[in-house]
């Protein structure tokens, strides 16, 4: 057996693995013998099938499997033992022609793409912008208003508004507007103008008073959503595909009443006794907003750090032709022209990934269990928040975070995020930050620039 690597460029090469019959013959005989014990041929007891007959029946298949195993092993070992840093995976060269039936000696050629060699040094001479976003009084007031509405209540009202809930009775009608005999009759249902999919239906429901009667079309209002229809008409989903008009008699109107400042509101928003006065409540809102804006500032930092470091690294040479061919091979459902069209952006992503990996290796960035759990807790808290559950006890978050880490998809995403966070944390520690305080509008305009 002979394994050779011929470089065809700075970042490309061809690895050739040559086999003669002696390299695989003994293993083929061994596998044929084992096969003879597992798959007896008619007229022969297991283990007593002549070698010539086994070779006739299974020789080609077994030879192919043995050769494939040898090639895979040698390819993997050569790359590992020689510390070859690849981009993508080795690909069988187009000019490799192997005839396992008529030939005894084989030469497998694999095209390789190498990661380019480059250096990057992080120090205080490297300057990256960092934007601190100012928390304005308007933002505090808007957030306060949002909390007052979120924790408000529904109270009886005189006139329906877009945010109101309308309770009433529904009676199915014929096309001529008369009551449909044997039709659907709902004694009590709830309709919200806000969630009507059809604008005309929404307008009908605004400005109503108790005892008003009007004709509506629930099917149009629900946008044909049979789950919503079933709930509104109090029927099973398979009976909910009803396109008739209905008479609605308004029996009660509930409108939103904002919550009021006080301990009850403060406890609902931030947890028991976290804020005990209106001053502390507003201070906590400002602190909360600052924390949210800090996340935006850190996100912007990742963009600016990437731009600065990519410019510092310069134009790296990549095995572009190889990578395009590799991307086509692993994206069977994507047209090659689409991959070609998107390749410039893909190339940028590959280069940035190489830079991050170089920084991680150079500065010994490692993902610890606590890094994973920190992010898993964030994911867990976000999932609880989707159901309106806040201030989740730490032990509950820890338990749910542990369950997320047992899910392979979540664990993969969490590890990716943890790696990104540690790399950017390292960058931030090593470089100089040119800090600037900006308003939200000024910050948002940063994203209008290329």
Phi, psi and omega in degrees: 000141181223130179238124181227149177238122177247118179283130179256002179178183180295330185230028179211156180192172178234123178259124182247127176244115183254133180238140168249171187301324181296337182287335185232349188299316182297319180291325178296315178300318180298314182291324176295321179296315178296323179294324179297332178281329183271329183236084181294144176263139183309129180098354181230141175285150178307131179089355181241017177283130180303143182300323181296322180288320176299318180295322180295317184282317191237000187305313182297315181296313182294318179301317180298317181293317181294314180298318179299316179298317181295314181299314180299316181296313182294321178298313181296314182297319182296316181296317181291313184292334181258009176050048180276122181268104186265155165251129185071205180236154176304139180237134180301127182297147182295334182269009177280118178238119183234128177244096183287345183273314189258350182243158180248340180242138186229149175229113179259126179249134180237129174280136180236145172244127184259145172290137182289153176270132179200163178238149173217130182241127178259123175207181186290350175284343177275121184248130180233132179295147173220122186254117173271126184264128183283134175273112182272162177296326178299319178297318179298315181296319179296319180293322176300314179299321179296319177295319180298322178286317183299320183260017176283184182231165175264127180231157179302138179230165182270325183229138181284137175246178181299325182272003185283164169248131181250120176257134181189187181251142180243136177229127182290141183244155170282174180297331181275004178091357177279160180291131182281122180293128181075009180283183182284132180228112183251115183291328182209121177219169180235132180231137178245120177304323186303326187259013175289132181279335183258127184296322179296320178293323179297315182300324180300329188269359180258133180091013180278157175236163178302138181080358172295148174234142180204165178260127177232166175238098182303326182296315178294317181298325180272001181062028180077008179287111187289335177294315177294320179298317181298320179293316183292322185265000178057046177229169175290157184299325181286354176251005190269356182279070185243122184256007183291159167284157179227148171271127177249124172252120184283123180251333181203143176238126177247125179245159183281135173241123182299149173293165179246150177300137180161174186300324180300314178295314183300321180292321180294324183283311190245354185103159188301126173062017175290320174235127185248350179226165179298324179297315178293324178300312179293325178296321179291324177298314180297319178296317179298313180296320179299320178296318179295318180292330177298322177298320177295320178297317180294323177297316179297326178299322180297323179292314182291322178296318178300314181298316182296314185288324177296322177294323179292321181289324180086190184278105180278143177278127177237156175282073190301313181299317179297315183296321178297317179296320179295317180297322176297320183291330183261358177237070186299329184273000182252134179295137178306325179295327179292318178296319178297319181294321183270356187299321179306317178290320178299321180298317178300319180295321179296315180298316181295323177297321177297319179297315180298319180293323178295318179295317181299319181288318184292326183249017172055051178282123181230144179269119179263164180300323181294327176298317179295314183293325179300313179290323179298323177296321179297314178301317180297314180299322179295322180291320176296321182297329179299334179259015177076018181257114178244177179050047180288133179304147183303319183294327177291317177299317180297318181294315181291324177298320178297322179293322178298321181292342177277347177273121186301319182293314179295317182299320179296315180293320180295318179296321178297314180295321180297320178297314180301314182299317182292321180296313181290329175296319178296315179301315183297324180290328188271327186266177175264134177263126174265095188276146178212134178269129183226161174280169178300318180297317178296321179295315181296328180294338178300331184275353174280340180277153180293000000 
